[in-house]
Amino acid sequence: MSISSPSHDAEFAVVELVARAAPHSSVVADRPLGEMAFRTSAWSPGEVLTLREMFAADESIEKIAEDLGRPVHGLRSKICALGLRRNSTRVWTDTEDAELRRRYGLEATATLAQHLARSCTAVYARAGILGLSEGNPPGWTDWEDAQLAEGYRQGLPVAQIAVLIGRPISGTASRASTMGLKHPAKPAGWSEAELARALELAETEMPYSKIRLKLAQEGFPLRSKAGFQPRLRKAGYGRGWGKAWLPEEDDLLRKAYETGTSLTALRLRLGRSQCSIRWRADYLGLRGTHAMANGFRGGPDWKDDELTFLRENYGRMSGAKLAECMGRTKAAVYTKANVLGLVHGYIRPWSQDEMEALRIAHDQGIAIADLAEALGRNPISVSKFATNHEFRFGRRSVREVKLTLQDILGLRKGEGEGRRDRD
């Protein structure tokens, strides 16, 4: 069975990697077998074929039961015995909701999904809509172990396998380690225990820098910043793979925007990337309707005293110093300043006196650093500005006594003594 490409949405979602194998029997008949007794409830080959065709056409369980003249519960048992699963677009019925409420959290999600003839993603999405919560995770089933082993054999991302069988990423990686499975994409030098622990910490939305330090404190090697994130990406963390959105997922996304809850749980449970969720919210017309003023931004909200501090010091302090004082990243500081319409002092327009001082400094052999100090500007910005206006300073000695703007303007009388080098 092929896996959909990450470049576009697939027409269907993969719900099973390998069929659950029947238990092997070592019993050998020592006498001729007798004819099996006829049972009125037995399924004929024609009925099984009709069931498979109607199931593939996404007909409701009630419709199939009516056409075959069989009870609904008996039909569900047969579907479960045949191992049929589908990415259904059918509306959930009251009976299915009641069954989900009764069994969710007590049985493996894969078992419940198979009984309801739904995918694990659909079950998780519907449980989220109904507000159901899980207790301690149930034991792993043979079907889940079979899908896990096949997924590792095919080299699928761990995140994709986890969503397929309805388990957290960290739990999936831990189970694979217990079973002795080795993922083909596992980077050299990384143990299964280290990868499982890294995925577990990543699910808590902890920054990568803190995860690396945390792993080092726990006895694992200290990984580099450049090599850590690609390793998690290879393992499939936070990456979608182009599967189509289910109606249940759309409903759960709408509910999240209506109630103002975080999308982190959705992203991990549904196996969606942050960009995929934002794109879908825009497609559904949910942009700007979220109850939280700052949306799903990961950083802390800006407080009034922080905004006041930023307005008072932006342009007087460097971006790095502001970020350090406010406990934020430089990107966050610059972005917020741009939203507020603040202008940094280093990029203020050049006055006539400053332009004149630039010409005088060039002719009188004054260094860029001394000129920037006198103008109260960044030396790099002054150097770029001078180059753009064809003033090339080259290497010049920095003066021990600092100059002011008025000191430089006072050197006008020395015009003609310097040499303007435009080479």
C-alpha positions in Angstrom: 0.0 0.0 0.0 1.5 3.3 -1.0 1.9 6.3 1.2 0.7 9.7 0.0 3.3 12.3 -1.0 3.9 15.2 1.4 3.5 17.7 -1.4 -0.3 17.4 -1.7 -3.3 16.1 0.1 -4.1 12.5 -0.6 -7.5 11.2 -1.7 -7.5 8.8 1.3 -5.6 8.2 4.4 -3.7 5.0 5.0 -5.4 3.2 7.9 -3.4 -0.1 7.9 0.1 -1.0 6.8 -0.2 -4.8 7.0 -3.1 -7.1 7.6 -3.3 -8.7 11.0 -2.1 -12.2 10.6 -4.1 -15.1 11.8 -2.5 -17.1 14.6 -0.5 -20.1 13.3 -1.9 -23.5 14.2 0.4 -26.5 14.5 -2.4 -29.0 14.9 -2.3 -31.8 12.3 -5.5 -33.8 11.6 -5.0 -37.5 12.3 -8.3 -38.6 10.7 -10.5 -37.4 7.9 -12.3 -34.2 8.7 -16.1 -34.3 9.0 -18.5 -31.9 7.2 -19.0 -28.6 9.1 -22.5 -28.3 10.5 -24.7 -25.7 8.7 -25.5 -22.5 10.7 -28.2 -20.1 9.6 -26.1 -17.2 10.9 -23.1 -18.1 8.8 -21.9 -15.6 6.2 -22.0 -16.7 2.6 -19.3 -15.6 0.1 -21.8 -13.4 -1.6 -22.7 -11.6 1.6 -19.0 -11.0 2.4 -18.5 -9.6 -1.1 -21.5 -7.3 -0.8 -20.2 -6.2 2.6 -16.8 -5.3 1.2 -18.2 -3.4 -1.8 -20.7 -1.4 0.3 -18.0 -0.7 3.0 -15.6 0.5 0.4 -18.3 2.8 -1.0 -18.6 4.4 2.5 -22.1 3.3 3.1 -23.3 3.6 6.7 -23.4 0.5 8.9 -27.2 0.8 9.3 -27.6 0.8 5.5 -25.4 -2.3 5.0 -27.2 -4.1 7.8 -30.6 -3.3 6.2 -29.5 -4.5 2.7 -28.0 -7.7 4.1 -30.8 -8.3 6.5 -28.5 -8.7 9.5 -28.4 -7.0 12.9 -26.1 -4.0 13.4 -24.0 -5.6 16.2 -23.4 -8.8 14.2 -22.4 -6.7 11.2 -19.9 -4.7 13.3 -18.4 -8.0 14.6 -18.0 -9.2 11.0 -16.3 -6.0 9.9 -13.9 -6.2 12.9 -13.2 -9.9 12.1 -12.4 -9.0 8.4 -10.1 -6.2 9.6 -11.9 -3.6 7.5 -11.0 0.0 8.3 -11.6 3.2 6.3 -11.1 6.9 6.3 -14.8 7.6 6.4 -16.6 10.9 5.7 -19.8 9.7 7.2 -21.5 11.8 9.9 -21.2 10.3 13.4 -24.4 8.7 14.7 -25.7 8.9 18.3 -25.0 5.2 18.7 -21.4 5.6 17.7 -21.0 8.6 20.0 -22.4 6.6 22.9 -20.1 3.7 22.1 -17.1 6.1 22.0 -18.0 7.6 25.3 -18.3 4.2 26.9 -15.1 2.7 25.6 -12.7 5.7 25.0 -9.7 5.6 27.3 -10.4 2.0 28.4 -9.4 0.2 25.2 -6.6 0.8 22.6 -7.7 3.5 20.1 -6.8 1.1 17.3 -9.2 -1.5 18.6 -12.0 1.0 19.0 -11.4 2.5 15.6 -11.5 -1.0 14.0 -14.8 -1.7 15.7 -16.3 1.6 14.6 -14.8 1.2 11.1 -13.1 4.5 11.4 -9.5 5.7 11.3 -7.6 6.4 14.6 -7.4 10.1 13.6 -11.2 10.2 13.2 -11.6 8.7 16.6 -9.3 11.1 18.3 -10.9 14.1 16.6 -14.4 13.0 17.6 -13.3 12.3 21.2 -11.9 15.9 21.3 -15.2 17.3 20.0 -17.1 15.3 22.7 -14.6 16.5 25.4 -13.5 13.0 26.3 -10.2 12.4 28.1 -7.9 9.5 28.5 -6.6 7.7 31.5 -3.7 5.4 31.7 -2.8 4.1 28.2 -4.1 0.5 27.6 -1.8 -2.3 26.7 -0.5 -2.7 23.1 -2.5 -5.0 20.9 -1.1 -7.5 18.3 -2.5 -5.3 15.5 -0.6 -2.2 16.8 2.6 -4.2 17.2 2.2 -5.5 13.6 1.7 -1.9 12.2 4.6 -0.6 14.2 6.9 -3.4 12.9 5.8 -2.8 9.3 6.2 0.9 9.6 9.7 0.6 10.9 10.5 -1.9 8.1 9.3 0.6 5.5 11.2 3.4 7.1 8.1 5.6 7.7 8.4 8.6 10.0 7.6 7.8 13.6 5.0 10.6 13.8 3.1 9.0 10.9 3.2 5.6 12.5 2.0 7.0 15.8 -1.0 8.7 14.2 -1.8 5.6 12.2 -2.1 3.4 15.2 -3.4 6.1 17.6 -0.5 6.4 20.0 1.7 9.3 21.2 5.1 9.7 19.4 7.1 9.1 22.5 5.0 6.0 23.4 5.5 4.7 19.9 9.3 5.1 20.0 9.4 3.5 23.4 7.4 0.5 22.2 9.7 0.1 19.2 12.7 0.1 21.5 11.0 -2.6 23.7 10.4 -4.7 20.6 14.0 -4.3 19.5 13.1 -2.4 16.3 15.6 -0.1 14.7 14.4 2.7 12.5 16.3 3.1 9.2 16.3 6.8 9.6 17.8 6.7 13.1 20.9 8.9 13.0 24.3 7.4 13.6 25.4 7.6 17.3 21.9 8.1 18.6 20.5 5.3 20.8 16.8 4.4 20.8 16.5 5.6 24.4 18.0 9.0 23.5 15.7 9.4 20.5 12.6 8.4 22.5 13.5 10.8 25.3 14.1 13.6 22.8 10.7 13.1 21.2 9.1 12.9 24.7 10.6 16.3 25.6 9.8 17.8 22.2 6.1 17.0 22.7 6.1 19.3 25.7 7.0 22.3 23.4 10.2 22.7 25.3 12.8 24.8 23.2 15.4 22.7 21.4 18.2 24.4 23.3 16.7 23.4 26.6 16.1 19.8 25.4 19.7 19.5 24.4 20.8 20.6 27.9 18.2 18.4 29.5 19.4 15.3 27.7 23.0 16.2 28.6 22.1 16.4 32.3 20.4 13.0 32.0 23.6 11.4 30.7 23.2 11.6 27.0 25.7 13.2 24.7 25.5 17.0 24.3 24.3 17.5 20.7 25.0 20.5 18.6 22.3 23.0 17.8 22.8 22.5 14.0 22.4 18.7 14.2 19.7 18.3 16.8 16.6 19.6 14.9 17.3 17.6 11.7 17.5 14.4 13.8 14.0 15.0 15.1 12.8 15.8 11.7 14.2 12.6 10.4 12.3 10.8 13.1 9.1 12.5 11.8 8.5 14.9 14.7 6.1 17.8 13.7 5.9 16.8 10.1 2.7 16.2 8.2 2.6 14.0 5.1 -0.2 15.4 2.9 -3.2 13.4 4.1 -6.6 14.9 3.4 -8.5 16.6 6.2 -11.4 14.7 7.8 -14.7 16.3 8.7 -14.0 15.4 12.3 -10.7 17.3 12.2 -12.4 20.4 10.7 -15.0 20.3 13.5 -12.3 20.0 16.1 -10.4 22.9 14.6 -13.6 25.1 14.6 -14.2 24.2 18.3 -10.6 25.2 19.2 -11.1 28.6 17.6 -14.5 29.0 19.3 -13.3 28.1 22.7 -9.8 29.6 22.5 -7.9 26.4 23.4 -4.4 25.7 22.3 -3.7 23.9 19.0 -0.7 22.1 20.4 -2.7 19.0 21.4 -4.4 18.9 17.9 -1.1 19.1 16.1 0.3 16.2 18.1 -2.8 14.0 18.1 -3.7 14.6 14.4 -0.2 14.5 13.1 -0.5 17.9 11.5 2.2 20.5 11.1 1.7 24.1 12.4 1.6 25.4 8.8 -1.0 22.8 7.8 -3.3 23.8 10.7 -2.9 27.5 9.8 -3.6 26.8 6.2 -6.7 24.8 7.1 -8.0 27.5 9.5 -7.6 30.1 6.7 -9.4 27.7 4.2 -12.3 27.3 6.7 -12.5 31.1 7.2 -11.4 31.0 10.9 -8.7 33.6 10.6 -9.1 36.4 13.1 -12.0 34.6 14.9 -9.9 33.1 17.7 -10.9 34.2 21.2 -7.2 34.7 22.3 -5.9 38.1 21.4 -2.5 36.8 20.4 -3.7 33.6 18.6 -1.5 30.6 19.0 1.8 32.5 19.2 4.2 30.5 21.4 5.8 33.4 23.2 4.3 35.1 26.3 1.9 38.0 25.9 3.2 41.5 25.9 2.4 43.5 29.0 1.8 47.2 29.3 5.0 47.8 31.2 7.0 45.9 28.5 5.5 48.0 25.8 6.3 51.2 27.7 9.9 50.0 28.2 10.2 49.1 24.5 8.9 52.5 23.4 11.3 54.4 25.7 14.4 52.4 24.8 14.0 51.4 21.2 16.6 53.2 19.3 18.6 54.0 22.4 19.7 50.4 23.1 20.7 47.7 20.7 18.3 45.0 19.7 20.4 42.4 21.5 20.5 44.4 24.7 16.7 45.0 24.6 16.1 41.3 24.1 18.3 40.4 27.0 16.7 42.9 29.3 13.2 41.8 28.3 13.8 38.1 28.3 12.7 37.8 24.6 14.3 37.0 21.3 15.6 39.8 19.0 13.1 38.7 16.4 10.3 39.2 18.9 11.6 42.7 19.8 12.0 43.8 16.2 8.6 42.4 15.2 6.8 44.1 18.0 8.6 47.4 17.4 7.5 47.2 13.7 3.9 46.5 14.7 4.0 49.6 17.1 5.5 51.7 14.3 8.7 52.5 16.2 11.8 53.7 14.3 15.3 52.7 15.4 17.8 55.5 15.9 20.4 53.8 13.7 18.2 54.2 10.7 17.0 57.7 11.2 17.3 60.0 8.1 20.6 61.8 7.6 20.5 65.6 8.3 22.4 68.2 6.2 25.0 68.6 9.1 25.5 64.8 9.2 26.1 64.7 5.4 28.5 67.6 5.6 30.3 65.8 8.5 30.6 62.7 6.4 32.3 64.7 3.6 34.7 66.5 6.0 35.6 63.2 7.8 36.5 61.6 4.5 38.6 64.5 3.4 40.3 65.0 6.8 41.3 61.3 7.4 38.8 60.7 10.2 38.0 57.0 10.8 34.5 55.6 10.4 34.5 54.6 14.1 35.2 58.2 15.2 32.6 59.5 12.8 29.9 57.0 14.0 30.7 57.9 17.6 30.2 61.6 16.8 27.0 61.0 15.0 25.6 58.5 17.5 25.1 55.9 14.8 26.2 52.3 14.3 29.6 52.1 12.6 28.4 49.4 10.2 25.4 51.5 9.1 27.7 54.5 8.7 30.2 52.5 6.6 27.4 51.1 4.3 25.9 54.6 3.9 29.3 56.1 3.0 30.0 53.3 0.5 26.6 53.8 -1.1 27.5 57.6 -1.5 30.9 56.7 -3.0 32.9 57.7 0.1 35.5 55.0 0.6 37.4 55.4 3.9 39.7 52.4 4.0 41.8 51.7 7.0 42.3 54.7 9.3 43.6 55.1 12.8 41.1 55.6 15.6 41.7 58.8 17.6 42.2 58.6 21.4 40.3 61.8 21.9 36.7 61.4 20.8 35.2 63.9 18.4 31.8 65.5 18.4 29.6 66.5 15.5 30.6 70.2 16.1 34.3 69.3 16.2 34.1 67.7 12.7 32.0 70.6 11.3 34.6 73.0 12.7 37.2 71.5 10.3 35.5 73.1 7.2 38.4 75.5 6.9 40.7 72.6 6.1 38.8 71.9 2.8 41.1 71.1 0.0 43.9 69.8 2.2 42.5 66.2 2.2 42.2 63.9 -0.8 39.0 62.3 -1.9 39.7 58.7 -2.9 37.0 57.3 -5.1 39.0 54.3 -6.3 
